[in-house]
Amino acid sequence: MTLRTAPPAPTGPTTLLVIAKEPVPGRVKTRLTPPYTPDEAAQLAEAALYDTLQAVRAMPARRRVLVLDGRPGSRLPAGFEVRPQCPGGLDERLAAAFADSRGPTLLIGMDTPQITPQLLAPALEAGAWDGCDAWFGPAEDGGFWALGLATPDPRLLRGIPMSTDRTGAAQRARLTAAGLRVRSLPPLRDVDTADDAHHVAAAAPAGRFAATLARLTPVTAR
């Protein structure tokens, strides 16, 4: 994965975590196959990760951490730390990512390459945590694409059923049951299926993800 050099990123009060998989064919974006081949799905995953990291690189943050399942490759944007994901289910891996962080922390994934600094600004500005204990970004499929905690506590994630159409509701209910004051970010669409990919590319037409999708030809059309 080759990423262009960017100017020094701004600082802010919040640690930004990006949880991601190394874009290896057959291990990422398997629901894109078909219509895309495993290699094409991996290219789309790499492009999504690229766009995500470039957006995070431009956002104000105290630290920027890539929590990665796999190898980081030879080049990442300056200013990123890389930590390996722990074993276990997704709830355990998310919980562990928060457990390794201190102070206000916002976690996002690599499945929403349409994110922008402006979209995340409410959760990253200087007063983002005034009167707020958690930020929550719902996904259109019923999951969530962003979760921020003023005081990271892995118990808030362990045991949440992941990858269902009730995941987001269950996670938000866990936050409110713990007495946390929760603020919302806009709902976004994850890239899971080919239809998702086209919608997301249309929302961010200038990104690498959109360019990669445009040059790929579905297997069924060959």
N, CA, C and O of each residue as an XYZ file, in Angstrom:
888
protein
N       0.856     -1.189      0.000
C       0.000      0.000      0.000
C       0.889      1.235      0.000
O       1.635      1.456      0.954
N       0.825      2.027     -1.034
C       1.636      3.234     -1.147
C       0.761      4.450     -0.927
O      -0.281      4.602     -1.564
N       1.190      5.315     -0.020
C       0.406      6.489      0.332
C       1.247      7.737      0.119
O       2.433      7.760      0.450
N       0.620      8.788     -0.441
C       1.373      9.987     -0.720
C       1.720     10.716      0.565
O       1.024     10.589      1.573
N       2.806     11.483      0.520
C       3.212     12.278      1.651
C       2.268     13.448      1.802
O       1.908     14.094      0.818
N       1.859     13.727      3.045
C       0.945     14.823      3.316
C       1.630     15.831      4.225
O       2.598     15.483      4.902
N       1.151     17.077      4.258
C       1.714     18.052      5.175
C       1.497     17.618      6.616
O       0.672     16.743      6.878
N       2.231     18.221      7.563
C       2.018     17.872      8.965
C       0.550     18.020      9.352
O      -0.082     19.026      9.031
N       0.009     17.018     10.041
C      -1.406     17.016     10.392
C      -1.647     17.867     11.630
O      -0.759     18.010     12.470
N      -2.849     18.435     11.746
C      -3.159     19.246     12.916
C      -3.349     18.388     14.156
O      -3.640     17.196     14.059
N      -3.183     18.998     15.315
C      -3.359     18.289     16.569
C      -4.730     18.614     17.165
O      -5.378     19.582     16.768
N      -5.158     17.801     18.113
C      -6.447     17.997     18.762
C      -6.492     17.184     20.041
O      -5.493     16.568     20.410
N      -7.629     17.167     20.725
C      -7.713     16.499     22.023
C      -7.946     14.998     21.964
O      -7.879     14.324     22.992
N      -8.219     14.460     20.776
C      -8.741     13.090     20.660
C      -7.784     12.175     19.920
O      -7.179     12.576     18.926
N      -7.644     10.948     20.401
C      -6.924      9.909     19.665
C      -7.860      9.308     18.625
O      -9.011      8.995     18.928
N      -7.364      9.146     17.392
C      -8.138      8.537     16.315
C      -7.594      7.145     16.034
O      -6.411      6.978     15.734
N      -8.466      6.150     16.134
C      -8.119      4.767     15.814
C      -8.796      4.371     14.510
O      -9.979      4.649     14.312
N      -8.044      3.716     13.612
C      -8.614      3.128     12.399
C      -8.389      1.630     12.485
O      -7.247      1.172     12.490
N      -9.466      0.865     12.552
C      -9.340     -0.591     12.610
C      -9.493     -1.138     11.197
O     -10.456     -0.811     10.503
N      -8.546     -1.969     10.768
C      -8.499     -2.366      9.359
C      -7.857     -3.733      9.201
O      -7.181     -4.244     10.094
N      -8.100     -4.309      8.012
C      -7.437     -5.538      7.591
C      -6.466     -5.229      6.463
O      -6.720     -4.360      5.629
N      -5.351     -5.952      6.448
C      -4.463     -5.888      5.294
C      -5.248     -6.355      4.061
O      -5.895     -7.401      4.106
N      -5.196     -5.583      2.951
C      -6.011     -5.926      1.774
C      -5.441     -7.111      0.988
O      -4.806     -6.935     -0.052
N      -5.675     -8.299      1.496
C      -5.197     -9.534      0.877
C      -6.357    -10.212      0.156
O      -7.413    -10.404      0.759
N      -6.196    -10.585     -1.123
C      -7.287    -11.257     -1.843
C      -7.790    -12.489     -1.098
O      -7.009    -13.312     -0.620
N      -9.115    -12.594     -1.013
C      -9.723    -13.710     -0.332
C      -9.955    -13.497      1.151
O     -10.654    -14.284      1.788
N      -9.363    -12.418      1.722
C      -9.522    -12.137      3.151
C     -10.314    -10.869      3.401
O     -10.791    -10.655      4.516
N     -10.465    -10.022      2.395
C     -11.169     -8.751      2.586
C     -12.280     -8.609      1.543
O     -12.168     -9.097      0.418
N     -13.338     -7.938      1.943
C     -14.443     -7.610      1.043
C     -14.937     -8.837      0.272
O     -15.143     -8.778     -0.941
N     -15.123     -9.939      0.985
C     -15.534    -11.172      0.317
C     -16.964    -11.080     -0.219
O     -17.322    -11.831     -1.126
N     -17.787    -10.180      0.320
C     -19.158    -10.045     -0.183
C     -19.205     -9.291     -1.516
O     -20.266     -9.181     -2.131
N     -18.055     -8.774     -1.959
C     -17.981     -8.175     -3.297
C     -17.738     -9.221     -4.382
O     -17.752     -8.912     -5.573
N     -17.512    -10.473     -3.948
C     -17.187    -11.557     -4.877
C     -18.303    -12.599     -4.885
O     -18.524    -13.271     -3.878
N     -19.012    -12.742     -6.011
C     -19.027    -11.884     -7.192
C     -19.816    -10.598     -6.910
O     -20.456    -10.478     -5.866
N     -19.767     -9.642     -7.837
C     -19.318     -9.707     -9.223
C     -17.818     -9.506     -9.415
O     -17.297     -9.756    -10.502
N     -17.111     -9.052     -8.362
C     -15.679     -8.792     -8.537
C     -14.870    -10.010     -8.129
O     -15.315    -10.805     -7.301
N     -13.692    -10.159     -8.700
C     -12.797    -11.243     -8.322
C     -12.202    -10.930     -6.945
O     -12.247     -9.783     -6.501
N     -11.644    -11.942     -6.267
C     -10.982    -11.662     -4.985
C      -9.886    -10.608     -5.100
O      -9.725     -9.789     -4.196
N      -9.127    -10.616     -6.202
C      -8.083     -9.609     -6.383
C      -8.686     -8.218     -6.546
O      -8.173     -7.249     -5.985
N      -9.772     -8.113     -7.312
C     -10.424     -6.819     -7.483
C     -11.026     -6.320     -6.175
O     -10.969     -5.129     -5.871
N     -11.605     -7.243     -5.401
C     -12.143     -6.855     -4.098
C     -11.044     -6.334     -3.183
O     -11.257     -5.387     -2.427
N      -9.856     -6.960     -3.254
C      -8.723     -6.486     -2.454
C      -8.255     -5.114     -2.919
O      -7.854     -4.285     -2.102
N      -8.302     -4.867     -4.228
C      -7.953     -3.533     -4.732
C      -8.921     -2.476     -4.205
O      -8.507     -1.370     -3.857
N     -10.194     -2.810     -4.148
C     -11.178     -1.875     -3.612
C     -10.956     -1.650     -2.118
O     -11.096     -0.528     -1.630
N     -10.609     -2.712     -1.391
C     -10.321     -2.572      0.032
C      -9.100     -1.684      0.255
O      -9.095     -0.839      1.151
N      -8.072     -1.878     -0.559
C      -6.872     -1.050     -0.429
C      -7.186      0.414     -0.711
O      -6.687      1.307     -0.026
N      -8.011      0.654     -1.720
C      -8.389      2.026     -2.043
C      -9.221      2.649     -0.923
O      -9.052      3.823     -0.596
N     -10.119      1.858     -0.338
C     -10.926      2.359      0.777
C     -10.034      2.717      1.963
O     -10.236      3.749      2.603
N      -9.056      1.873      2.256
C      -8.140      2.154      3.351
C      -7.304      3.393      3.055
O      -7.084      4.227      3.933
N      -6.846      3.506      1.829
C      -6.065      4.684      1.427
C      -6.856      5.967      1.673
O      -6.360      6.895      2.312
N      -8.078      6.014      1.167
C      -8.897      7.222      1.328
C      -9.167      7.509      2.805
O      -9.146      8.662      3.234
N      -9.422      6.444      3.582
C      -9.686      6.622      5.009
C      -8.480      7.215      5.722
O      -8.617      8.157      6.503
N      -7.300      6.668      5.456
C      -6.096      7.160      6.124
C      -5.753      8.586      5.698
O      -5.275      9.379      6.509
N      -5.996      8.911      4.436
C      -5.729     10.279      3.999
C      -6.665     11.267      4.695
O      -6.251     12.364      5.067
N      -7.930     10.873      4.868
C      -8.866     11.746      5.576
C      -8.454     11.900      7.033
O      -8.447     13.011      7.564
N      -8.110     10.791      7.682
C      -7.690     10.842      9.079
C      -6.418     11.673      9.226
O      -6.238     12.376     10.220
N      -5.549     11.587      8.242
C      -4.291     12.354      8.268
C      -4.561     13.855      8.326
O      -3.756     14.609      8.871
N      -5.680     14.288      7.771
C      -6.004     15.713      7.727
C      -6.834     16.182      8.917
O      -7.109     17.375      9.042
N      -7.239     15.258      9.797
C      -8.105     15.600     10.911
C      -7.293     15.963     12.144
O      -6.207     15.423     12.352
N      -7.810     16.874     12.965
C      -7.106     17.196     14.211
C      -7.187     16.035     15.187
O      -8.281     15.553     15.484
N      -6.050     15.580     15.688
C      -6.025     14.438     16.600
C      -4.789     14.501     17.472
O      -3.759     15.051     17.082
N      -4.906     13.933     18.652
C      -3.757     13.833     19.560
C      -2.803     12.757     19.082
O      -1.585     12.940     19.088
N      -3.375     11.617     18.662
C      -2.608     10.518     18.075
C      -3.443      9.915     16.973
O      -4.671      9.999     17.004
N      -2.785      9.300     15.987
C      -3.452      8.586     14.907
C      -2.887      7.169     14.876
O      -1.689      6.974     14.672
N      -3.758      6.185     15.079
C      -3.309      4.806     15.251
C      -4.050      3.910     14.266
O      -5.278      3.938     14.198
N      -3.302      3.117     13.502
C      -3.862      2.088     12.640
C      -3.804      0.775     13.390
O      -2.720      0.261     13.667
N      -4.976      0.222     13.725
C      -5.063     -1.057     14.438
C      -5.300     -2.120     13.371
O      -6.410     -2.255     12.858
N      -4.259     -2.869     13.042
C      -4.234     -3.633     11.794
C      -4.185     -5.134     12.017
O      -3.426     -5.635     12.846
N      -5.013     -5.838     11.256
C      -4.937     -7.285     11.128
C      -4.114     -7.559      9.879
O      -4.626     -7.472      8.763
N      -2.838     -7.890     10.064
C      -1.955     -8.122      8.926
C      -0.722     -7.249      8.995
O      -0.373     -6.713     10.047
N      -0.065     -7.117      7.847
C       1.180     -6.361      7.767
C       0.905     -4.955      7.243
O       0.066     -4.781      6.359
N       1.606     -3.939      7.779
C       1.337     -2.572      7.346
C       1.939     -2.202      6.000
O       1.576     -1.166      5.444
N       2.834     -3.001      5.461
C       3.491     -2.600      4.220
C       4.633     -1.639      4.521
O       4.928     -1.346      5.680
N       5.258     -1.164      3.479
C       6.481     -0.378      3.646
C       6.236      1.099      3.873
O       7.112      1.794      4.387
N       5.044      1.606      3.495
C       4.811      3.044      3.597
C       3.415      3.340      4.148
O       2.407      2.807      3.683
N       3.400      4.207      5.148
C       2.157      4.721      5.714
C       2.314      6.230      5.852
O       3.437      6.732      5.825
N       1.222      6.956      5.999
C       1.360      8.401      6.174
C       2.161      8.721      7.427
O       2.057      8.018      8.432
N       2.952      9.770      7.369
C       3.690     10.212      8.543
C       2.717     10.524      9.659
O       1.623     11.037      9.423
N       3.129     10.207     10.886
C       2.305     10.540     12.034
C       1.376      9.439     12.480
O       0.636      9.621     13.446
N       1.387      8.275     11.795
C       0.561      7.145     12.204
C       1.383      6.155     13.024
O       2.529      5.856     12.689
N       0.789      5.656     14.088
C       1.311      4.491     14.786
C       0.579      3.265     14.241
O      -0.535      3.378     13.731
N       1.202      2.110     14.349
C       0.556      0.858     13.921
C       0.567     -0.105     15.095
O       1.607     -0.355     15.704
N      -0.607     -0.639     15.399
C      -0.734     -1.656     16.446
C      -1.426     -2.873     15.857
O      -2.320     -2.718     15.025
N      -1.045     -4.074     16.256
C      -1.737     -5.274     15.755
C      -3.074     -5.451     16.458
O      -3.239     -5.064     17.615
N      -4.026     -6.044     15.742
C      -5.277     -6.420     16.364
C      -5.069     -7.658     17.230
O      -4.214     -8.496     16.943
N      -5.857     -7.758     18.285
C      -5.786     -8.948     19.132
C      -6.607    -10.074     18.495
O      -7.421     -9.811     17.610
N      -6.410    -11.307     18.925
C      -7.260    -12.401     18.435
C      -8.675    -12.252     18.973
O      -8.925    -11.480     19.899
N      -9.608    -13.012     18.370
C     -10.971    -13.058     18.881
C     -11.972    -12.448     17.942
O     -11.631    -12.028     16.836
N     -13.218    -12.398     18.386
C     -14.282    -11.818     17.600
C     -14.135    -10.315     17.478
O     -13.279     -9.706     18.119
N     -14.979     -9.724     16.646
C     -14.862     -8.289     16.399
C     -15.095     -7.491     17.667
O     -14.425     -6.481     17.880
N     -16.022     -7.908     18.516
C     -16.237     -7.158     19.755
C     -14.984     -7.150     20.623
O     -14.664     -6.133     21.238
N     -14.272     -8.277     20.677
C     -13.037     -8.351     21.459
C     -11.944     -7.485     20.845
O     -11.175     -6.845     21.562
N     -11.878     -7.465     19.510
C     -10.836     -6.671     18.853
C     -11.084     -5.173     19.026
O     -10.145     -4.402     19.228
N     -12.359     -4.764     18.944
C     -12.676     -3.357     19.179
C     -12.415     -2.984     20.633
O     -11.867     -1.920     20.923
N     -12.811     -3.866     21.540
C     -12.590     -3.607     22.959
C     -11.103     -3.446     23.260
O     -10.711     -2.550     24.007
N     -10.276     -4.317     22.675
C      -8.838     -4.250     22.911
C      -8.241     -2.965     22.337
O      -7.327     -2.388     22.926
N      -8.755     -2.518     21.192
C      -8.261     -1.266     20.609
C      -8.500     -0.100     21.569
O      -7.626      0.747     21.757
N      -9.687     -0.061     22.173
C      -9.964      0.991     23.149
C      -9.148      0.795     24.432
O      -8.723      1.775     25.044
N      -8.927     -0.450     24.843
C      -8.200     -0.713     26.083
C      -6.777     -0.176     26.024
O      -6.203      0.176     27.055
N      -6.204     -0.110     24.831
C      -4.834      0.364     24.663
C      -4.757      1.881     24.522
O      -3.674      2.425     24.307
N      -5.889      2.570     24.639
C      -5.908      4.021     24.463
C      -6.222      4.709     25.784
O      -6.852      4.126     26.667
N      -5.778      5.947     25.908
C      -6.028      6.746     27.099
C      -6.617      8.082     26.679
O      -6.173      8.679     25.699
N      -7.609      8.549     27.412
C      -8.229      9.822     27.099
C      -9.226      9.695     25.968
O      -9.432      8.599     25.448
N      -9.852     10.799     25.576
C     -10.870     10.745     24.523
C     -10.357     10.041     23.271
O      -9.277     10.357     22.770
N     -11.137      9.084     22.769
C     -10.719      8.234     21.656
C     -11.896      8.006     20.718
O     -13.005      7.704     21.160
N     -11.649      8.151     19.433
C     -12.669      7.900     18.412
C     -12.170      6.815     17.480
O     -11.079      6.926     16.921
N     -12.967      5.761     17.308
C     -12.605      4.636     16.441
C     -13.499      4.623     15.211
O     -14.716      4.777     15.307
N     -12.870      4.435     14.048
C     -13.603      4.242     12.803
C     -13.000      3.040     12.078
O     -11.926      2.559     12.437
N     -13.710      2.563     11.049
C     -13.219      1.452     10.254
C     -12.735      1.913      8.889
O     -12.616      3.111      8.628
N     -12.455      0.939      8.015
C     -11.965      1.235      6.671
C     -13.069      1.092      5.625
O     -12.806      1.166      4.425
N     -14.317      0.886      6.088
C     -15.419      0.595      5.167
C     -16.210      1.830      4.757
O     -17.206      1.715      4.044
N     -15.778      3.016      5.199
C     -16.477      4.260      4.859
C     -15.476      5.268      4.280
O     -15.176      6.278      4.916
N     -14.957      4.993      3.070
C     -13.956      5.887      2.487
C     -14.506      7.257      2.119
O     -13.750      8.134      1.703
N     -15.823      7.454      2.268
C     -16.415      8.755      1.979
C     -16.287      9.738      3.142
O     -16.747     10.875      3.037
N     -15.672      9.320      4.247
C     -15.549     10.242      5.379
C     -14.675     11.439      4.998
O     -13.795     11.345      4.142
N     -14.944     12.552      5.656
C     -14.180     13.786      5.456
C     -13.890     14.397      6.824
O     -14.580     14.092      7.796
N     -12.877     15.256      6.906
C     -12.648     15.975      8.169
C     -13.875     16.757      8.604
O     -14.159     16.853      9.798
N     -14.607     17.318      7.642
C     -15.787     18.107      7.987
C     -16.862     17.228      8.628
O     -17.537     17.659      9.563
N     -17.023     16.005      8.132
C     -18.046     15.118      8.668
C     -17.746     14.737     10.116
O     -18.660     14.618     10.933
N     -16.461     14.547     10.432
C     -16.077     14.144     11.779
C     -15.772     15.318     12.694
O     -15.493     15.120     13.877
N     -15.821     16.536     12.169
C     -15.436     17.721     12.936
C     -16.144     17.831     14.287
O     -15.489     18.162     15.275
N     -17.453     17.568     14.375
C     -18.112     17.724     15.680
C     -17.476     16.886     16.785
O     -17.464     17.300     17.944
N     -16.945     15.705     16.437
C     -16.360     14.815     17.441
C     -14.889     15.080     17.684
O     -14.286     14.463     18.562
N     -14.294     16.000     16.913
C     -12.850     16.218     17.010
C     -12.468     17.635     17.405
O     -11.302     17.903     17.696
N     -13.430     18.539     17.420
C     -13.093     19.922     17.750
C     -12.805     20.065     19.239
O     -13.005     19.135     20.020
N     -12.331     21.252     19.615
C     -11.857     21.472     20.976
C     -12.930     21.189     22.022
O     -12.612     20.655     23.085
N     -14.190     21.529     21.758
C     -15.249     21.320     22.739
C     -16.039     20.056     22.529
O     -17.149     19.930     23.048
N     -15.493     19.105     21.775
C     -16.264     17.908     21.405
C     -16.743     17.106     22.605
O     -17.788     16.459     22.541
N     -15.994     17.143     23.690
C     -16.324     16.289     24.832
C     -16.945     17.061     25.986
O     -17.160     16.502     27.061
N     -17.235     18.341     25.773
C     -17.914     19.110     26.816
C     -19.346     18.602     26.963
O     -20.137     18.692     26.024
N     -19.675     18.079     28.116
C     -21.013     17.545     28.334
C     -21.322     16.312     27.516
O     -22.490     16.008     27.273
N     -20.300     15.597     27.088
C     -20.476     14.421     26.211
C     -19.528     13.320     26.658
O     -18.348     13.565     26.910
N     -20.060     12.099     26.753
C     -19.237     10.943     27.132
C     -18.948     10.010     25.967
O     -17.998      9.229     26.016
N     -19.772     10.089     24.908
C     -19.602      9.158     23.785
C     -20.153      9.783     22.512
O     -21.120     10.545     22.536
N     -19.507      9.437     21.395
C     -19.988      9.792     20.056
C     -20.326      8.502     19.338
O     -19.621      7.501     19.467
N     -21.420      8.535     18.574
C     -21.888      7.324     17.907
C     -22.268      7.644     16.467
O     -23.078      8.536     16.214
N     -21.671      6.905     15.516
C     -21.983      7.068     14.095
C     -22.698      5.836     13.582
O     -22.052      4.811     13.365
N     -24.011      5.892     13.378
C     -24.743      4.705     12.907
C     -24.478      4.410     11.434
O     -24.274      5.325     10.636
N     -24.481      3.144     11.089
C     -24.373      2.721      9.692
C     -25.763      2.390      9.159
O     -26.642      1.971      9.912
N     -25.953      2.579      7.870
C     -27.275      2.369      7.273
C     -27.724      0.913      7.325
O     -28.917      0.628      7.232
N     -26.769     -0.014      7.475
C     -27.139     -1.432      7.514
C     -27.491     -1.914      8.917
O     -27.711     -3.107      9.127
N     -27.545     -0.981      9.886
C     -27.880     -1.346     11.250
C     -26.694     -1.490     12.170
O     -26.866     -1.713     13.368
N     -25.482     -1.367     11.634
C     -24.281     -1.404     12.459
C     -23.880     -0.008     12.898
O     -24.723      0.870     13.080
N     -22.577      0.182     13.064
C     -22.071      1.524     13.337
C     -20.710      1.682     12.676
O     -19.950      0.722     12.547
N     -20.417      2.916     12.256
C     -19.152      3.175     11.572
C     -18.185      3.980     12.430
O     -17.000      4.058     12.105
N     -18.655      4.572     13.502
C     -17.795      5.361     14.383
C     -18.259      5.203     15.811
O     -19.458      5.142     16.081
N     -17.299      5.137     16.735
C     -17.605      5.097     18.154
C     -16.520      5.853     18.896
O     -15.334      5.550     18.770
N     -16.940      6.834     19.665
C     -16.001      7.611     20.453
C     -16.327      7.505     21.930
O     -17.496      7.510     22.316
N     -15.296      7.410     22.756
C     -15.463      7.312     24.202
C     -14.543      8.317     24.880
O     -13.343      8.355     24.605
N     -15.116      9.140     25.778
C     -14.297     10.091     26.524
C     -13.338      9.355     27.449
O     -12.191      9.764     27.629
N     -13.818      8.275     28.028
C     -12.992      7.422     28.884
C     -13.095      6.000     28.351
O     -14.066      5.304     28.648
N     -12.112      5.553     27.568
C     -12.211      4.220     26.962
C     -12.406      3.123     28.012
O     -11.672      3.043     28.997
N     -13.411      2.286     27.773
C     -13.716      1.177     28.671
C     -14.101     -0.014     27.803
O     -15.177     -0.015     27.206
N     -13.241     -1.031     27.723
C     -13.521     -2.176     26.840
C     -14.794     -2.926     27.207
O     -15.347     -3.638     26.369
N     -15.271     -2.783     28.440
C     -16.494     -3.484     28.846
C     -17.717     -2.963     28.090
O     -18.740     -3.643     28.011
N     -17.606     -1.753     27.536
C     -18.722     -1.194     26.788
C     -18.914     -1.866     25.427
O     -19.942     -1.663     24.780
N     -17.935     -2.663     24.985
C     -18.018     -3.320     23.683
C     -18.089     -4.839     23.763
O     -18.679     -5.477     22.891
N     -17.497     -5.421     24.795
C     -17.460     -6.880     24.862
C     -18.865     -7.446     24.975
O     -19.680     -6.987     25.775
N     -19.129     -8.460     24.149
C     -20.417     -9.125     24.183
C     -21.472     -8.526     23.278
O     -22.566     -9.079     23.165
N     -21.171     -7.397     22.622
C     -22.118     -6.840     21.654
C     -22.152     -7.759     20.425
O     -21.092     -8.061     19.878
N     -23.321     -8.213     19.974
C     -23.376     -9.058     18.776
C     -23.016     -8.245     17.540
O     -23.680     -7.255     17.233
N     -21.990     -8.649     16.841
C     -21.480     -7.895     15.708
C     -22.029     -8.423     14.383
O     -22.473     -9.567     14.286
N     -21.988     -7.563     13.370
C     -22.351     -7.907     11.996
C     -23.792     -8.367     11.866
O     -24.089     -9.305     11.126
N     -24.699     -7.695     12.599
C     -26.134     -7.943     12.445
C     -26.814     -6.598     12.203
O     -26.191     -5.545     12.336
N     -28.093     -6.644     11.847
C     -28.807     -5.394     11.630
C     -29.247     -4.739     12.938
O     -29.910     -3.702     12.925
N     -28.877     -5.347     14.065
C     -29.172     -4.780     15.383
C     -27.906     -4.391     16.140
O     -27.982     -3.974     17.296
N     -26.763     -4.521     15.513
C     -25.505     -4.226     16.195
C     -25.460     -2.783     16.696
O     -25.101     -2.533     17.846
N     -25.823     -1.842     15.836
C     -25.769     -0.444     16.228
C     -26.709     -0.142     17.384
O     -26.341      0.566     18.322
N     -27.928     -0.681     17.317
C     -28.901     -0.455     18.387
C     -28.400     -1.044     19.702
O     -28.547     -0.429     20.758
N     -27.808     -2.236     19.636
C     -27.291     -2.877     20.844
C     -26.127     -2.083     21.429
O     -26.020     -1.935     22.646
N     -25.255     -1.573     20.558
C     -24.112     -0.810     21.058
C     -24.556      0.502     21.695
O     -24.071      0.884     22.760
N     -25.483      1.186     21.030
C     -25.958      2.447     21.599
C     -26.700      2.194     22.915
O     -26.559      2.967     23.864
N     -27.476      1.134     22.974
C     -28.176      0.804     24.219
C     -27.192      0.529     25.345
O     -27.448      0.892     26.493
N     -26.070     -0.109     25.031
C     -25.042     -0.377     26.048
C     -24.488      0.941     26.589
O     -24.260      1.077     27.791
N     -24.275      1.904     25.703
C     -23.744      3.205     26.132
C     -24.728      3.924     27.049
O     -24.354      4.426     28.109
N     -25.975      3.967     26.633
C     -26.963      4.701     27.423
C     -27.255      3.988     28.744
O     -27.498      4.642     29.757
N     -27.232      2.652     28.741
C     -27.455      1.898     29.974
C     -26.350      2.159     30.987
O     -26.570      2.061     32.194
N     -25.153      2.493     30.491
C     -24.035      2.820     31.373
C     -24.102      4.262     31.870
O     -23.225      4.712     32.607
N     -25.149      4.984     31.462
C     -25.316      6.359     31.913
C     -24.517      7.382     31.126
O     -24.357      8.518     31.571
N     -24.015      6.995     29.966
C     -23.209      7.913     29.176
C     -24.092      8.884     28.392
O     -25.171      8.525     27.920
N     -23.614     10.105     28.265
C     -24.277     11.112     27.440
C     -23.743     10.954     26.019
O     -22.555     11.162     25.772
N     -24.619     10.585     25.088
C     -24.207     10.193     23.739
C     -24.646     11.248     22.727
O     -25.791     11.698     22.739
N     -23.718     11.636     21.849
C     -24.035     12.501     20.721
C     -23.855     11.710     19.433
O     -23.073     10.761     19.374
N     -24.595     12.116     18.402
C     -24.619     11.342     17.153
C     -23.861     12.027     16.032
O     -23.857     13.252     15.915
N     -23.221     11.207     15.212
C     -22.677     11.617     13.928
C     -23.655     11.166     12.840
O     -24.504     10.313     13.099
N     -23.552     11.724     11.622
C     -24.495     11.343     10.569
C     -24.395      9.862     10.207
O     -23.310      9.285     10.286
N     -25.495      9.243      9.815
C     -25.435      7.855      9.338
C     -24.682      7.769      8.012
O     -24.810      8.649      7.161
N     -23.902      6.712      7.843
C     -23.158      6.485      6.606
C     -23.388      5.056      6.129
O     -23.804      4.181      6.888
N     -23.106      4.854      4.864
C     -23.243      3.526      4.263
C     -21.877      2.849      4.216
O     -20.919      3.408      3.682
N     -21.792      1.649      4.775
C     -20.576      0.831      4.683
C     -20.461      0.227      3.289
O     -21.459      0.045      2.591
N     -19.229     -0.080      2.896
C     -19.010     -0.832      1.660
C     -18.967     -2.315      2.005
O     -17.966     -2.810      2.523
N     -20.044     -3.011      1.721
C     -20.102     -4.462      1.879
C     -20.368     -5.147      0.542
O     -19.682     -6.102      0.177
N     -21.369     -4.650     -0.184
C     -21.778     -5.253     -1.447
C     -21.398     -4.344     -2.615
O     -20.964     -3.210     -2.415
N     -21.567     -4.857     -3.842
C     -21.291     -4.050     -5.029
C     -22.199     -2.828     -5.088
O     -21.767     -1.749     -5.493
N     -23.448     -2.994     -4.688
C     -24.371     -1.856     -4.666
C     -23.887     -0.794     -3.686
O     -23.929      0.398     -3.989
N     -23.428     -1.224     -2.514
C     -22.855     -0.280     -1.552
C     -21.677      0.471     -2.176
O     -21.550      1.687     -2.032
N     -20.827     -0.275     -2.868
C     -19.632      0.332     -3.442
C     -19.987      1.457     -4.399
O     -19.339      2.504     -4.385
N     -20.988      1.265     -5.217
C     -21.367      2.300     -6.178
C     -21.977      3.515     -5.474
O     -21.730      4.651     -5.881
N     -22.764      3.291     -4.433
C     -23.329      4.412     -3.687
C     -22.233      5.221     -2.996
O     -22.261      6.451     -3.011
N     -21.270      4.528     -2.391
C     -20.190      5.215     -1.683
C     -19.293      5.960     -2.663
O     -18.869      7.082     -2.384
N     -19.002      5.350     -3.800
C     -18.185      6.030     -4.809
C     -18.863      7.300     -5.304
O     -18.200      8.308     -5.547
N     -20.186      7.252     -5.453
C     -20.922      8.439     -5.889
C     -20.870      9.540     -4.835
O     -20.905     10.724     -5.169
N     -20.786      9.149     -3.559
C     -20.721     10.138     -2.474
C     -19.344     10.770     -2.362
O     -19.212     11.859     -1.803
N     -18.306     10.105     -2.888
C     -16.933     10.629     -2.826
C     -16.253     10.391     -4.171
O     -15.324      9.588     -4.262
N     -16.710     11.087     -5.221
C     -16.233     10.788     -6.579
C     -14.776     11.138     -6.836
O     -14.192     10.661     -7.810
N     -14.175     11.963     -5.978
C     -12.787     12.366     -6.203
C     -11.780     11.441     -5.526
O     -10.573     11.645     -5.662
N     -12.251     10.430     -4.799
C     -11.345      9.577     -4.053
C     -10.756      8.448     -4.866
O     -11.187      8.183     -5.988
N      -9.764      7.781     -4.291
C      -9.153      6.633     -4.953
C     -10.132      5.477     -5.048
O     -10.094      4.705     -6.007
N     -11.012      5.351     -4.056
C     -11.993      4.272     -4.107
C     -12.866      4.400     -5.347
O     -13.077      3.425     -6.068
N     -13.371      5.600     -5.592
C     -14.224      5.810     -6.767
C     -13.457      5.547     -8.054
O     -13.995      4.946     -8.984
N     -12.203      5.992     -8.118
C     -11.396      5.775     -9.313
C     -11.120      4.288     -9.535
O     -11.149      3.813    -10.671
N     -10.855      3.560     -8.461
C     -10.600      2.122     -8.577
C     -11.843      1.387     -9.035
O     -11.769      0.513     -9.898
N     -12.990      1.737     -8.459
C     -14.243      1.096     -8.863
C     -14.536      1.355    -10.336
O     -15.007      0.467    -11.046
N     -14.259      2.563    -10.788
C     -14.574      2.939    -12.164
C     -13.771      2.116    -13.180
O     -14.257      1.847    -14.278
N     -12.556      1.719    -12.821
C     -11.716      0.998    -13.796
C     -11.878     -0.532    -13.707
O     -11.362     -1.270    -14.546
N     -12.590     -0.982    -12.692
C     -12.785     -2.427    -12.572
C     -14.031     -2.869    -13.316
O     -15.052     -2.182    -13.296
N     -13.946     -4.004    -13.963
C     -15.067     -4.550    -14.715
C     -15.613     -5.780    -13.996
O     -14.856     -6.721    -13.758
N     -16.890     -5.807    -13.642
C     -17.426     -6.996    -12.962
C     -17.206     -8.260    -13.791
O     -17.243     -8.231    -15.021
N     -16.984     -9.334    -13.110
C     -16.755    -10.623    -13.771
C     -17.921    -10.984    -14.680
O     -17.722    -11.511    -15.775
N     -19.136    -10.702    -14.226
C     -20.318    -11.107    -14.988
C     -20.463    -10.363    -16.315
O     -21.237    -10.781    -17.177
N     -19.725     -9.264    -16.487
C     -19.828     -8.481    -17.712
C     -18.756     -8.846    -18.716
O     -18.718     -8.270    -19.803
N     -17.879     -9.788    -18.387
C     -16.791    -10.128    -19.289
C     -17.215    -11.166    -20.309
O     -16.413    -11.568    -21.152
